[in-house]
Amino acid sequence: MQEAIEQALDYLKGIWLKRRYIIISTWLICPLAWVYVAQLDDVYKSEARVFADTQSILGPLLKGMMVETDSEAQIRLMVRTLLSRPNLERIARMSDLDIQTTGSDSYEALIIRLKRDIGVEKTGDKNQNLFKISFSDKNPAMAKDVVQSVITVFIENTLGENRSDSDTAQRFLISQIKEYENKLLQAEGRLTAFKQKYSDVLPNQTGGYYSKLNKAKEELRATELTLLETESQLASLKKNLSTSSSQESKTSSKIVDGNSIQTTYDERIKELEVQLDSLQLRYTEQHPDVKEGQRRLAHLNKQRDAEIKEYLAASDSSDKEFAPLSLNPVVQEIQIQMNQLEGQVASLKVRAKNSQAIVKELETKIHILPEIEAELVALDRGYNITKEQYESLLSRKEKAVIAEKADATSSQINFKVIDPPLAPTKPAGPKRILLYLAITIFSWVAGAAISFAFSQINPVVTSSNQVAKMTGIPVFGIVSAAENLGLQRWHKRKTILFILSNSLIIILLGCFITYSLFPEAIQLPFNRIF
């Protein structure tokens, strides 16, 4: 550590011995550079702040009824693309900067300058869309015009992008709707033609092929079972009929009159007999009402006997096997039931035959119908998918129309210029004071570097340690230079010259800084003199 410190001190002593190069460096660099900086044109910077409000009052009201766009992402995209070449060319035209160009090279330089000098940055909170737009130019009015043009392009591009996106979305939706409408019509045509072609074998509301086959077999089994039951009942009735007929044939010889045969006059005769008994209780046999009742009763009995004779005569002329049946009400009832069951049997046989034909027909198509049903399912699935997409596109189109009307009524993004651009009265640059100080420090550093380089090229021994290191001989003492040699006076004059040189440099630096701070106050006396 001690050796490093000693070596550093030796280097500093070497630079000090060669300090004339610092003087030369400062006087060669500082005046020329200061004059150049002083002659630089003033640059004026115009700024503006713009706030993009994405909270529209219609947003919560129309939520779910319109297409919602990401306004934040849209603003970020427009900020990133604001300095694109088309926008820069538009800004140059709006601010009349393109008029100042003389050729394609000059125009390209203008575009590059605009892209470099236009500043767009987001300020404030991250959740706030507050942007600061700035531009620097030698002409303060031009700086203001450029910033105003940037604001105009930024706002118009954002709003125009919304309308352009809405129009593009609607055109796309309309084209897709027409395409899916054609697809839907084609699918409906294919489905209708298929159903017309296989209308007799397609599944209906009761089910498909296997459901139809199972249902037909169940109906056939139920019909056959009902037919068997009906035939059993018919056989039982025939047996009962034969038994009743044989019994009636044995007892038919015992029938003397037709009391057991019911006629159409039985009820009237019974009523008339009741009335006649009531009259006889109140009147004698000679009473006109009693005589009239007896006369009517005798007439009805004659008619009843005539009807019985006609019936018995008709029974004798008919088949001997069924003649006894009509004489017994029980046999008549059995015969009626038999006739009904025979009709049911005939009907059930027809139904069973029809069911057998249906089952046979379905079984013959066991290899065709499943394929037809599978094709129908595929057609239905394609038709349903196309229909769903078509209805979805129609719904999206309606949302797009509502969104466009909402944008026309109230934009989703509202821009507010908080601080409008102004023509600056004071220059924003160049930072002459910082440049003066930087030039001065650079000249000193450059002079020190040159002094260090020459001290290393032409080294000078400045301490006893250097002598000991270079010769390898220990140094036991140091003898200072005598006064009569003039070395001390020479070194003193060099030191005074170095101090005066740097003092003058600092005084000149102060003059340039003062002129930069108060140019008008310094120029006023000279303007009065000259």
Secondary structure, DSSP 8 states (H G I E B T S, - for coil): -HHHHHHHHHHHHHHHHTTHHHHHHHHHHHHHHHHHHHTS--BEEEEEEEEEE---THHHHTTTTS----HHHHHHHHHHTTTSHHHHHHHHHHTTGGGG--SHHHHHHHHHHHHHH-EEEEES-TTS-EEEEEEEESSHHHHHHHHHHHHHHHHHHHHHHHHHHHHHHHHHHHHHHHHHHHHHHHHHHHHHHHHHHTTTTS-BTTBSHHHHHHHHHHHHHHHHHHHHHHHHHHHHHHHHHHHHHHHHHHHGGG--SSTTS--TTHHHHHHHHHHHHHHHHHS-TTSHHHHHHHHHHHHHHHHHHHHHHHHHHHHHHS-TTTTTGGG-HHHHHHHHHHHHHHHHHHHHHHHHHHHHHHHHHHHHTTTTHHHHHHHHHHHHHHHHHHHHHHHHHHHHHHHHHHHHHHHHHS-SSEEEEEE-----SS--B--HHHHHHHHHHHHHHHHHHHHHHHHHHS----SHHHHHHHH-----------GGG-HHHHHHHHHHHHHHHHHHHHHHHHHHHHHHH-HHHHHHHHHHH-
